[in-house]
Amino acid sequence: YSSKSYEFIQISQPKPGVGQVTLNRPKALNALCTPLINELNEALADLNASSDTSVIILTGSQKAFAAGADIKEMAPLTFAEAYTKSFIESWSSLTTQVKKPIIAAVSGHALGGGCELAMMCDLIYCTENANFGQPEIKLGTLPGAGGSQRLTRAIGKAKAMELILTGKSFSGVEAEKWGIAARVFPSYEALMEETLKTAETIAGYSQVAVQACKEVVNKSQDLALRDGVEYERRVFHSVFGSQDQKIGMKAFAEKKKAEWTHS
Ligand code: CO8
């Protein structure tokens, strides 16, 4: 996958087991034009299929994670075109069809579709001065890639309603305080370093267990509590069918390091 060349993204492998996708459209602050989204979908599908990758980091530049959907591309779109061509529907395949955990490392602007893209990931790390927001109201429109739903689930109706109706942005410090971001860092360098460390930690576990953890936590966003707990139990039971569960528990009892087979 790494030999493919893309126009708007870059693929790298900063550590064994860790695949990184870097949004790279600096002239437009990584605005998410359709060709960029298509490249991102393709790259994520490849990384998902690659046995060299256990965990994916999605990042932008120090200045911008992504400044939103491409406003210039959207401006002339008609209802009929958007509706019949299912505009932005392919966005939802971005992260929902990837079984491997995706960590968003956010520095600078994460606005509109950029904020939504970060929230589609499994985990957000950011810098203190990251600039999150759903400013669509200022353009005469509304969040269209899950922002009104994911932001509201993440921080509650009161704050989400205020942010979406005013279009005001919020900082990385606030994102962490409100629970959108798991951790916040004082500098871009610290962000990238700690994101990589977390990715390596996750890549060091049984990938069967890692993917099961991702699946059940994400289910909590869709299911009622009783259904979610039942779903979790089913997946928990099924993992007794993996070799790695036997390996992990035997290694504990023998006070040894587990050598995972990922099967
Ligand atoms: N789309 C297209 N071009 C953009 C975008 C964007 N979202 N954001 C920035 N750019 C371009 C600018 O037009 C400019 O280009 P040029 O040099 O040719 O004039 C270049 O990037 C640099 O931008 P600025 O000069 O504006 O840089 P500043 O540092 O002065 O400002 C800001 C940075 C504050 C981020 C500013 O660029 C801005 O406000 N950008 C727009 C942010 C925004 O409103 N985002 C929401 C877009 S709407 C959306 O995402 C709807 C989501 C719906 C679902 C997804 C559908 C695909």
Boltz pocket constraint, residues with backbone or C-beta under 6 A from the ligand:
constraints:
  - pocket:
      binder: B
      contacts: [[A, 26], [A, 27], [A, 28], [A, 29], [A, 31], [A, 32], [A, 67], [A, 68], [A, 69], [A, 70], [A, 71], [A, 72], [A, 88], [A, 109], [A, 111], [A, 112], [A, 113], [A, 114], [A, 135], [A, 136], [A, 139], [A, 142], [A, 143], [A, 144], [A, 145]]
      max_distance: 6.0
